[in-house]
Amino acid sequence: MQHDVIDGVPVLWSAAPGPLEAALVFGHGARDESFRTIGVTHLVEHLAMSTLPRLHHEHNASVSLNLTDFTVSGTDEQVADFLAAVCKALGALPVDRIEREAGVLAAEASGVTDPVTAELLSARYGTVGAGLVSWDGPGPDRIPVEAVRETVARSFHAGNAVLLLTGPPPPALRLPLPQGKRPERGDAQPVMSSGPHWLSANVPGPGLGLHADLDDAALTAAHAVLQERLRQVLRHQEGLSYDVDGARMHSGGGRGEFTVVVDARAGQQRRVAEILWREALRLASEGVTDAELSEEIAGFREAWLDPRATPAELGQAGACLLSDIPYEDAATRLAALAEVTPDSARQAFAAALATALLVVPEDVEVELAQLDGAPLTEGGCAHPRGGELPAGGKHFRPSMFDRLRFPEARTARLVLTGDAVWSRDGRGHVHHLPFADVVGMEVDGPGRVLFGRGNCLVPVVPELFAGIGEAVEAIDAGVPKALHYEPSAFADRDDACAPPPATKAPRG
């Protein structure tokens, strides 16, 4: 891998067959947003790409959890022209197009990752950083123009970029980006839920997340073995699933999530979740075999040493550079895997299993045990069923009409204290949201919906509680104005942040 610098931008390149491929990568992704500005990075990307003329060679742009990429493939001249145009656009974004591009984003409706992984990240990290990826936020048409300008100024400059090339830099290549200093991202993101827990969410199938050091070679090997065991059992033996997918998601400082996501045949989600957990326990207790370990290491060797893996290897090196993480090449990673033994793989996986989060679809409940036989408890933002509301404060109840019609409404309560709101939903779960933990508040006529950093949502709306005017006044005064927003014009009100019926409980 060769190193250069062009106009203050580090350049990493390695020769590979085929046309020249380039990726201009910035160290800013979805985890760098706030709840109030969810989607701002995607909007920046769209605004920049909207300035380009029609092109007939391959090009694209995308936003991931940690990065934003502008990619192109073609001749030296095509690559140089594309990159120069992107840099020029980032230096003078057409903010007059924000309204139109917000509409395009609403139509695209794309996510940073699959919904199961998104829910695992949200359960782990809350409604901040990596946990934002499971939330829609206020909507693309509610992103302030000031947030667009601030994002570009903070992150889209030469000091926070790297250029990756599958060949020598074209002689005419220029990268006319503003200069700047790489923003501080800090260490690994603090976790809101350490596990082990199971939780239900609006997901199509089960998934497992483990919080650990992503460079742990023993855990990397065990993670691969678990995926293959699940394929054999769920697909080839039971016929319950088609796909088993594993990933490693960085949340900062070299740490993050090892995830396993499994699809499930209709009506078999609980059975698939039980097998997923059973196989995880078996690996943690019994370990892996020499044959399994050798097979997975052979797979890594084949993938990492394939000449077609050059763009991916460059991408890994670039991501490490932008995150200030030491880069290890394929030979170094393979040498670490060669030191892994079946017992070290078992020990690494057993340690990581203590952080496990198991997510299942909303209509699925599971009764599972941990390695020591203790129950695997249900997690979420709420306190345990039957939690206590504060004795003081101002209490609000559903209307008499709702209490007569819906049994759940008879237990529902909203309590306003000096610096927080409390609620007890129809299932008996108690939610506590201090004003200091609010990350966003939807203002919809006489109602409010508060979103907290701990993954909690509390609706304060007349459809659920009677006589809430006093509560709304106090909440408006207690939550900073910068966090207030009106519902998105693009939102389907049946699925938006509007309160659910009294028979339903808020998320958490």
N, C-alpha and C positions, 0 to 999 in steps of 0.2 A: 504494500500500500504506500503510495507516494503522497507527499505533503507539499502544498503550495499556499500562497496567500495572494488574493486578487482584490484590490480596493478595500483592504482591511478584513476581508472574509476568508476564513480558513477553507482550503480546498483539499479534499481527500479524493484520490483517484487510483484506480487499478484497471489495467487493461482487461477487457472481456470481449468475446466474439459478438458480432452483430453491430448494428448502428449505435452511435454514441447515445448513451442515456445520461440524463442529468437530473438531480433533485436539489433544489434550493430549499433548505430546511431551517425552520425557525424554532427556537426553544420555547414555544408557547402553544398550549393545547387547551382542551376543555377543562382540565383541572386547575387552570390559572384564572378561570372566570369566577364570578360570584353568582349566587342565586338570582340576584337582580339583573345580571347581565348574561345569563345563559344564552348561548348562541352568538355572542358578539364576535368570537374568533371566526366562526363560519361566515358571518356577515362580512368581515374584513376580507376573507378569501374571495367571496363572491364579488365584492366591489372591485377588487384588483383584477380579477379575471374578466369582468364585464368591459374593461377598457381595451381588451385585445381585439385585433381584427380577426376575421375568419381565417382559421388555419387548417391545412389539409394533412398535417403530420400529427403524430400522437402527442398529446399533451393533457395535463389534468392538474387538479389541486385537491387537497383533502386535509381534514383536521382529525387528529387522533387525541388520545387522552393527554399526551405530553408534547406533541409536536404539530406543526403545520408545514405541509410539503407542497411545493410547486414543481411538477415533474414534466419532462419533455424528452422526446426521442427523435433523432433525425440527423441531418448533416451538421457539420461544425457551424455553418452559417445559421441554420434554423435554430440550433440550440442557443447560440450566442444572442440572436435577435429576441427569442422568447424570454430568456433570462433578463436581458436589458429592459424589455418592456414591462415585466413584472416588477422589477426594482423601481422603475420610473413610476408605475402606478401606485406602489406602496408609499412613495414619497409625496403623492398628491392624490389621495383617494377621492373619487367622485361621490362625495357624501350626498349630493343632490339625488342620487339613485337609491338611497337607503329604503325609501318606501316601496319601490318596485322590487328590489332584491329581497326585502323582507317577505314579500308575497311569494317569491320564488322559493325561499327557504321553507315557507309553510307548505308549499306544494311538494317539495322534495321530501320533507318529513323524515330525514335520515338521522340515525343515531351514531354515536362514537363507537359503540360496541353492541353486541347482542343483548337482548333484554334480560337474560338470566345473569350474565356477568355484570350488567349494569346494576341489578338489584343487589348482588353480592357486594359490590363496591359501595353502594349507598348504605347498606346495612353495616358495613365495616366503618366507614368514614363519616357517615352523617350527610347533611345537606351542605357540604363544603368540599372543595378540592375534588379528589377523584370520585367522591360520592355524588357529585352533581349529575353524573351521566344518566341516572335513571329518571331525572326530572325534566319536564318540558319548560319550566320556568314561566315568567310572565308572557312570553311569546316574542317572536322576532320583530313584531311591530311595536313592542314596548321597550326596545333597547334604545337608550338615550344616545343621541349623536355624540355627546361628550364622552360616553364610554367607548365608542368607536375610535375617536381621536386619541383618547388616553391609551387604549390597547396598542394602537400602531406606534405611538411615541415610545411606549415602554418596552415593546418587545420586537417590533419588526424593523430592525436596523442591523448594521454590519456586525455589531458587537454581540448579537444574539443569533447569528446565522452560521451555517456551514454549507458548502457546496460539495455535492458528491457527483463523481463522474466515472464512467466506465471506459475512460481513455484519457489521453493528455488534454489539458485545457485548450480550446481553440485559441489561436493567436489573437483574434480580434475580440475575445471575451472581455466584457466590462460588467461590473456589478455596482451600478450607481445608487447605492443605498445610503441613507443618512448614517452617520457614526453614532455610537451609543455604548452604554455599559450594560453588560448582561445583568438582568434583574435577579435579585436573590430569591431562590426558591426554598431555602432552608433545608432542614434534615427531613427524614421520613415523616410523612403526615401522621399526626396523632390519630389513634383509632377510637371510635365511639363504642364499638362492640368487640371485645377480645375473644368471645367464644368460650367454650363450644355451645352453640345454640342451633335450633332450627327455626325457620320463619316462613310464613306464607306471603306470597306477593302475586301480582298480576304477571305471571310468567308462563310460557308454554310447556315447560318441563323442568325437572330438577337440576340443581347445580350445587357444587361444593367449592368453597373458597378456603384457602389456608394462607395465613399471614406469616411471611418468613423472609429470610435473606435470599434474594433471587439468584445469587451466585453460588448457592450451596449445591455442589455437584451431586452429593448423595441424595438430596431431596429432588433434584432434577431427574435423576435416574428413577427414583421411586415413583415420581409423578408420571413418568412415561409408562412404567410397568402397570400402574393402576388403570390408565386409559386402555391399554391393550387387554387387560383382564376384563374390563367392562365391555369392550367390543365382543370378546369371545362369549361372555355370558348373555349379555342383553340382546345382541344381534344374532349370533350364530347358534346359540343354544336355546334361548327362550323366544326369539323373534319378537321382542318387545320394543326394539329401538333400531333406528337406522344409523344415527351418527353420534359419535362420542368425540368431543373436541376439548383440547386442553390449551391453556395459554398462561403466560406470565405477564402480569400487569404491574408496571412500576408506579409506586406512589411517592417516590422520593428517597434519596439517600441509599439507593441500592436495595431497598426493601419494597415489598408489595405483595401481590396475591398470586398464588398458584391456583388456577381455577380448572374445574372439570365441568363441562356442560353436556347434558344428555337429553336428546329428544325422546319422546315416548308415544307409543300408540295410544289412540283415544281410549280413555277409561283405564289406562294402565299406569298413570302417573305415580300413584302411591306405591305400587309394586316396584317400579323403576327406582324411586327414591330409596326404598328399603334395600334394594340390591346395591345401589351406589354406596349407601352407608355401611352395609354389611361387608362389602369388598374393601372399603377403607379401613374398617376395624381389623379385617383379616390381614391386610398388609402390615398394619401397625403391630400386630401381635405375632404373626408368623414370619414376616419378612418376605424377601424375594429369593428366587433360586438363582444359582449361578447361570443357568441357561437363559433365564429371563434377562438378567443383567447384561450378559454378553450380547443378546439380541438387540436390546435397546441401544447399547453403545455402538454396535455396528450400524444401526439406523442413523444415529447422530453423525457418525463418521461419513457415511455416504452422502447425507444431506449437506453437511458443512463443507466438504471438500469438492463437491460438484462445481465445475466451472460456472454453471448457471447461477450459482449462489452468490456471485460477486456483488450484485446490487444489494442483496440482503445483508451481506457482510459489511459493505460500506455504510448501509443504513444503521447497523448496530454501532459501528464506530462513531458515526456522526451523532447518534443519540447520546452515547456516552460522553462525547466531547461537550455537548450542550448542557448535559446534566452534571458535569464535573465529576464523572465516575470513571475510574480507570478502565480502559478497553482491553479485553483479553481476546486474542485472535483464536482461530479455530484450533490450532495446534495446542495452545495453552489450555483451552477448554477440554479438549480430548485427553490431555495428560491428566487433568484433574479427575475426569471420569474414570480413567484407568486405575486410579487409586481407590475407587469406591468398592466396598465389599458388600455382600448381601446383608451383613449385620449392620454396617454403617448406614445403609439405605433404610433398613427397618427403624433404626434409632432416629434418624432424621425425620422420617415420616411420622413416627409416634409422637415426637416432640411437636411437630407442626399441627398434628391432629388436635392438640389441646386448644388451638385457635380456630377450630373448624366452624364455619357457618354453612348450614345446609338449607337451601331455599327450595320450596315446593310451591306448586300452583295454589291459588287462593282456596279452591274447594277441596283441598287435600289436607288431612291431618294425619300425623304420624306419631307412633309411640315407639321410641328408640332408646337404646341405652348406650352409655359411653364404655370405654375399655374396662373401667373398674366396676361396671354394673350400675352406676348411678344413672338416673334418667337424663336423657338429653332434653333440656328445657327449651321452651319456646322463647324466642327473643323478640325484639321490637322496641319502639320508642316508649311504649306504655309501661307503667308499673304493673305488677302482677294483678290478676283478677281479684277484685275486692279491696284494692288499695284505698287508702283513706283520703278524703278531701279535707282541706283545712277547715278548722272550726270557725274561724273568723271570715271576714270578707263579705262581699255582696253575692248572694246566690240567685241564679236564674233557672227556671224550669221550662220544659215544653208547655205549650198551651194545654188547657184542660181538655180540649177536643182531641188533641193528639194523645194525651195520656189515657183517654178512654178508648181510643181506637187501637193503639199500639202498646203492647206490654213493655217493649224496650224503652219507650218514652217515659215510662214511670220511674225508671232508674236514672235517666239521663240528667245531668246537672252541668251548669256553667258557674264557675266561681271566679270573681274578680277580687284580687288583693291589690295592695299598693303598687307592686312591681311585677305582677305576673297574672296569667290566666290559668285556671285549672278547669278540666272537664272530665266528666265520667260518661262514657258512651253507653250504648244500649247493651253491650256485652259485659258491663261492669268494670272495664279497664279505665284507669285513671291516668290522665295526661297532665303534665305540668310544664308550662312554657313561660319562663321569665322573659320580660320584654327585652332584656339584654341579649337573649339568645335568638331573637327573631331575625331571620335573614331575608324575609320578604313578606309583604302583606297586600293581598288583593282587596281593592276597594270597589264594591259592587253595590251601588245604591245604599240602602240602609245596613247592609251586611259587610262583614270583614272575614277573610280567611287568612290565618296566620301560619307561616311556615317557620319551623325552628331548626337550628343547626344540628340538633340531635335526631333528625329524620321524622319529626313530629309535625302533624298538621292539626290545627284547631279551628273549626268553623264557628264564627260568632255571627249567626244569621237569624233573621226572624222566622225563617222556615223551620228552624229547630228549637229556638228559645223565644219566649215571650218577653216583651218589655225590655229589650236590650239597649235602648238608647243611651242609658247611663254608662253601660259597659263600652259601647262604641266610642263615646267621647273620651273616656279614660284611655282606651287603647290607641286612639288617634294621637293623643298627647304623649303617650309612653313610647311609641314606636317612631324612630326617626323618619322624617318626611321623605328622605331619599329612598326609603324602602317601600313607600306606598306606590301602587300602580293600579290602573284600571284593567279590567279583563281584556284580553286580546280580541281584536275584531275577527281574527281567523279561527278562534276557538269554537269547537262544537260544544254548546252549552250542556249537552248531555254528558260530556266527558271531561269538561274543564274543571276548574277549581270550585265551581258552584257547589254548594253543600249537598250531600246525599240526602235521601229521604230519611225521616226520623227512624225508620226501621233499619237503617244501615249505620255502620260505625265509620268514623274517619280513619284514614290510613294511620297505621302505627300499631 
